[in-house]
């Protein structure tokens, strides 16, 4: 996150405000003292056009080439494929983290799931 912020010429305060979080919370994420929630990663991708691949792995270009950016369907398939791969080989802690983040992003999923159990 720090590399993105620096490359965009933003202060921590400004970056936090753009992401809709407290500056202190942003600082925890940037220092790696807290896990960055999925919805913050999504904001980085959509607001700053950061490559999801670079964000998750550090590989490839930091920013997306918008002219050759994949369509929404391709992006969705890539995200699902990535989550499925981690889910299939992940441990319970990783699975729990994904589920919590998903429920934070989509509270209606949590509500629907709770009514089924």
C-alpha positions as a printed Julia matrix, in Angstrom:
117×3 Matrix{Float64}:
   0.0     0.0     0.0
   2.86    2.33    0.77
   4.29    1.97   -2.73
   0.92    2.84   -4.27
   0.49    5.83   -1.98
   4.0     7.13   -2.65
   3.65    6.6    -6.4
   0.4     8.62   -6.33
   2.06   11.37   -4.27
  -0.38   11.08   -1.38
   0.07   11.5     2.34
  -1.16    8.78    4.68
  -3.93   11.13    5.82
  -5.11   11.79    2.26
  -4.92    8.11    1.27
  -6.91    7.11    4.37
  -9.55    9.72    3.59
  -9.85    8.5     0.01
 -10.28    4.92    1.26
 -12.84    6.03    3.86
 -10.88    4.88    6.9
  -9.13    6.52    9.84
  -5.52    7.55    9.33
  -4.41    5.34   12.22
  -6.19    2.34   10.66
  -4.5     3.02    7.34
  -1.12    3.21    9.1
  -1.69   -0.22   10.66
  -2.42   -1.67    7.21
   0.56    0.03    5.62
   2.93   -1.25    8.3
   1.46   -4.73    8.07
   0.32   -4.68   11.68
  -3.23   -5.61   10.65
  -4.56   -7.63    7.75
  -5.93   -5.39    5.04
  -9.61   -6.21    4.45
 -10.76   -7.28    1.01
 -12.93   -4.2     0.55
  -9.85   -1.97    0.92
  -8.04   -4.03   -1.74
 -11.09   -3.58   -3.97
 -10.97    0.18   -3.47
  -7.28    0.26   -4.39
  -8.04   -1.62   -7.59
 -11.03    0.49   -8.59
  -9.91    3.93   -7.37
  -6.24    3.79   -8.29
  -6.33    1.15  -11.05
  -3.81   -0.98   -9.17
  -3.28   -4.37  -10.74
  -4.93   -7.07   -8.57
  -2.06   -9.4    -9.45
   0.54   -6.91   -8.26
  -1.45   -6.12   -5.13
  -1.74   -9.77   -4.11
   1.63  -11.12   -5.28
   3.9    -8.14   -5.94
   4.45   -9.48   -9.46
   3.9    -7.66  -12.73
   3.1    -3.99  -13.2
   1.75   -1.97  -10.29
  -0.92   -0.24  -12.34
  -3.26   -1.72  -14.9
  -2.85   -0.94  -18.56
  -6.38    0.33  -19.1
  -6.28   -0.24  -22.86
  -5.58   -3.92  -22.41
  -7.41   -4.34  -19.11
  -9.58   -7.45  -18.97
 -13.33   -7.14  -19.24
 -15.42   -7.33  -16.08
 -16.29  -10.98  -16.87
 -12.6   -11.87  -17.23
 -11.76  -10.01  -14.03
 -14.54  -11.77  -12.14
 -13.39  -15.17  -13.42
  -9.81  -14.36  -12.37
 -10.93  -13.31   -8.88
 -13.06  -16.44   -8.45
 -10.23  -18.63   -9.71
  -7.78  -17.01   -7.29
 -10.11  -17.42   -4.31
 -10.93  -21.0    -5.29
  -7.21  -21.9    -5.5
  -6.52  -20.44   -2.07
  -9.65  -22.04   -0.64
  -8.73  -25.47   -2.01
  -5.23  -25.46   -0.57
  -5.74  -23.01    2.26
  -5.84  -23.7     5.93
  -8.82  -22.96    8.17
  -7.42  -19.57    9.21
  -7.26  -18.41    5.57
 -10.73  -19.76    4.84
 -12.12  -18.0     7.9
 -10.42  -14.74    6.87
 -11.95  -14.91    3.38
 -15.4   -15.62    4.77
 -15.21  -12.74    7.25
 -14.03  -10.31    4.57
 -16.74  -11.44    2.18
 -19.39  -10.97    4.84
 -18.07   -7.47    5.6
 -18.3    -6.54    1.93
 -21.67   -8.23    1.42
 -23.7    -8.24    4.64
 -26.7    -9.64    2.77
 -24.66  -12.83    2.24
 -24.22  -13.22    5.99
 -27.93  -12.59    6.6
 -28.94  -15.11    3.95
 -26.48  -17.68    5.3
 -27.71  -17.25    8.87
 -31.34  -17.86    7.85
 -30.36  -21.2     6.28
 -28.7   -22.56    9.42
